[in-house]
Amino acid sequence: MEMAITTVAMLACLQLKHYVVDYVLQPPWILRGKGNFRMIGGYVHAGGHAHGTAPGLHAGRSRIDACHPSRAR
């Protein structure tokens, strides 16, 4: 049951991150640059997703390792 709660919490955090990066933190110059490899906007947008995803996955991994000590490294 604890693993299910951790999984749902991680998914909720990732959904929140997706909303924040895609709508709240996206000025027009990033929106214009998405889909064009010659403009920096898409790269900044992807970086925002990466920076938002990494802490959430790290926290989830720590929680999973705490629940299952045999899997800890």
C-alpha positions in Angstrom: 0.0 0.0 0.0 2.9 2.4 0.8 4.3 1.8 -2.7 1.0 2.8 -4.3 0.8 6.0 -2.2 4.4 6.9 -3.2 3.6 6.2 -6.9 0.4 8.4 -6.9 2.3 11.1 -5.0 5.1 11.1 -7.6 2.6 11.2 -10.5 0.8 14.1 -8.8 4.1 16.0 -8.4 5.0 15.4 -12.1 1.5 16.6 -13.2 2.0 19.8 -11.2 5.5 20.3 -12.6 4.1 19.8 -16.1 1.4 22.5 -15.5 3.9 24.9 -14.0 6.5 24.5 -16.8 4.0 24.4 -19.7 1.8 27.3 -18.6 3.0 29.4 -15.7 6.7 29.6 -16.7 6.3 29.8 -20.4 6.6 33.3 -21.8 5.9 34.0 -25.5 9.5 33.7 -26.7 9.7 30.1 -25.3 6.4 29.2 -27.0 7.6 30.6 -30.3 10.8 28.6 -30.0 9.3 25.2 -29.4 9.5 22.9 -32.4 12.3 24.9 -34.1 15.8 23.5 -33.5 17.4 26.8 -34.4 15.7 28.7 -31.6 16.6 28.5 -28.0 13.0 28.5 -26.6 12.5 24.8 -27.0 15.8 24.0 -25.3 14.9 26.2 -22.4 11.5 24.6 -22.2 13.0 21.1 -22.2 15.5 22.2 -19.5 12.6 23.4 -17.3 11.0 20.0 -17.6 14.3 18.3 -16.7 15.0 20.5 -13.7 11.4 19.9 -12.5 11.5 16.2 -13.0 14.8 15.3 -11.4 14.0 16.3 -7.8 10.6 14.5 -7.9 12.1 11.3 -9.2 15.0 11.5 -6.7 12.6 12.0 -3.8 10.5 9.1 -5.0 13.5 6.9 -5.3 14.6 7.8 -1.8 11.1 6.9 -0.5 11.1 3.6 -2.4 14.5 2.7 -1.0 13.3 3.5 2.5 10.3 1.2 2.0 12.5 -1.6 0.7 15.9 -1.6 2.4 17.0 -4.7 0.4 16.9 -2.6 -2.8 18.9 0.3 -1.4 22.3 0.8 -2.9 
